[in-house]
Amino acid sequence: MGKFPTGWCAEMSELLGMGFFQRALVAGLLLSLVCGALSVFIVLRRMAFIGVGISHSAFGGVALGFLLGVDPLWTGIGFAVLVAVLIEWARTRGRLEEDAAIGILFAASMAAGVIFLHLSRAYNVDIFGFLFGNILAIGGRQVGEIAVVTMVVLAAVAVFFKELVFLSFDEEMAWVSGVPVAGLRYFFLILLALVIIAAIYLVGIILVAALLVIPGALACNLVRHIRPMLAVSVAAAASACLGGLLLSVVLNWPSGATIVLLLSLGFLASVLLSRRRAGGGG
Amino acid sequence: MTTPAVHIRDLWVTFNHVPILEDINLDIRPGSYVGILGPNGAGKSTLLKVILGLIPPSRGEVQVFGQSPRKLRQAGSLIGYLPQRPLNNPRFPVSALDVVLMGRFGRLGLGRRPGRRDKEIALMNLEKLGIRHLAHRLIGELSGGEQQRVFIARALALEPRLLVLDEPTIFLDACAQDDLYEMIHHLKEELELTVLVVSHNIGAVAAHVDDVVCLNRRIHVHEPPPIGRLALESTFGCSVEYLFHGEIPHRVVRRDE
């Protein structure tokens, strides 16, 4: 902790003036916005494990990108969307429970990823970046990609907000009322796959699920209506992201892991707060 | 002759080659109040789900107001439905009014937000069920009976012609059960609905409905319901219900094996 006290403010303002840190901040805040919003639906729909499955599957896609020598972002998106669609397809066929489908697909695509990497002989620092995130090394083009994904996903959530709430509440009832449930389920999974791939820059494949689960779970502990819940979830993600980035630079810690740790601490605090409130209320 | 509200011919439903419903034939007149009775596992909920279009028939034909249930659903459903367990997650963060508004979503179509008229319809239905004062309470905070009314209000917010209720009284005490059936009768008259109620409680149902359909994989139809002895027998439970079946005067549409 030696760096903390001396010249901290000066260091901060110097940091904020640097291009790499500005890009990291913008990317982090955009991703917090979209992850925070989706997170509420993921928690309400009990889909946490799907997030883990899709993000780990993306590893196969990223490795394929290295093998073929193309941008791993695109092969990652392709793989993640494919796995999302396969999970849903296996579920609707009814032959396989959803959690089994996720478990099989995510192990298989990680295994494929290891083989692809072996064939490409590209065991290098890029891989580590994809596994654990490397937001401080993010380029302008990637910030642009993240901005596009954020816009698309937020617009989709805004347009289909009432359907997403209904689906999360009771899918069978939504179907009976004439809502196109099957299409919306695929649609939501594809959105999720897009966000996961974009968020991999921030915290990496291994930790991305935390960003999709913790903010929503935290918000569920603190508020009881869906709209404030979305606001609290986004705010929690954004403050963890901001705080985590600063802290990681100051302490020279890995940024993705610092963000996730801060979020987890926030969740712990929300548990204690809601306990106390429940105790006080009766 | 008018189109029947529900028209079923030679319906079979099987899961993994096990028949759940066998050779069902049933016509339900528009404007009638029909109780479907039967023991657990008789296929009552399955029959409702076939009528709703949730489960496709393995064989046979189902029409609701002269159309296949799936077509009807796409055209904007005319069926209001109360599922057996309408609240899967008691901590779900929506108010009673939000839940009733969900009944409007199918009519509104994708991506269109509920407007003032939808809100008025939702509030009016809460009013009808006597729970308008609970509109802004969280759904999970309400009592079982109050929740049931919210979900019936949601079914009505769809502006249905057919109301389908799956075990509506399962979480209610005897008094509340009678109140509920009375209220449904009243709503049926006021809104000119056809009502289908599934229950395993013969007494409560037989006292209120026009027709009784006894279902145990196959069907028997009673018109009018033999209320007296059935009501008496209700306290004895399901096995009695079927021992009893041959004695009372009724019209058997299909004979059991």
HADDOCK unambig.tbl for C-alpha pairs under 7 A between the chains (distance, minus, plus):
assign (segid A and resid 159 and name CA) (segid B and resid 111 and name CA) 4.93 0.50 0.50
assign (segid A and resid 160 and name CA) (segid B and resid 110 and name CA) 6.91 0.50 0.50
assign (segid A and resid 160 and name CA) (segid B and resid 111 and name CA) 5.05 0.50 0.50
assign (segid A and resid 166 and name CA) (segid B and resid 102 and name CA) 6.53 0.50 0.50
assign (segid A and resid 176 and name CA) (segid B and resid 52 and name CA) 6.70 0.50 0.50
assign (segid A and resid 176 and name CA) (segid B and resid 73 and name CA) 6.90 0.50 0.50
assign (segid A and resid 177 and name CA) (segid B and resid 77 and name CA) 6.03 0.50 0.50
assign (segid A and resid 177 and name CA) (segid B and resid 103 and name CA) 6.68 0.50 0.50
assign (segid A and resid 177 and name CA) (segid B and resid 106 and name CA) 4.91 0.50 0.50
assign (segid A and resid 178 and name CA) (segid B and resid 73 and name CA) 5.37 0.50 0.50
assign (segid A and resid 178 and name CA) (segid B and resid 74 and name CA) 6.04 0.50 0.50
assign (segid A and resid 178 and name CA) (segid B and resid 76 and name CA) 6.10 0.50 0.50
assign (segid A and resid 178 and name CA) (segid B and resid 77 and name CA) 6.11 0.50 0.50
assign (segid A and resid 178 and name CA) (segid B and resid 106 and name CA) 4.51 0.50 0.50
assign (segid A and resid 179 and name CA) (segid B and resid 106 and name CA) 5.25 0.50 0.50
assign (segid A and resid 224 and name CA) (segid B and resid 93 and name CA) 5.13 0.50 0.50
assign (segid A and resid 225 and name CA) (segid B and resid 93 and name CA) 4.49 0.50 0.50
assign (segid A and resid 225 and name CA) (segid B and resid 94 and name CA) 5.67 0.50 0.50
assign (segid A and resid 226 and name CA) (segid B and resid 93 and name CA) 5.11 0.50 0.50
assign (segid A and resid 226 and name CA) (segid B and resid 94 and name CA) 6.26 0.50 0.50
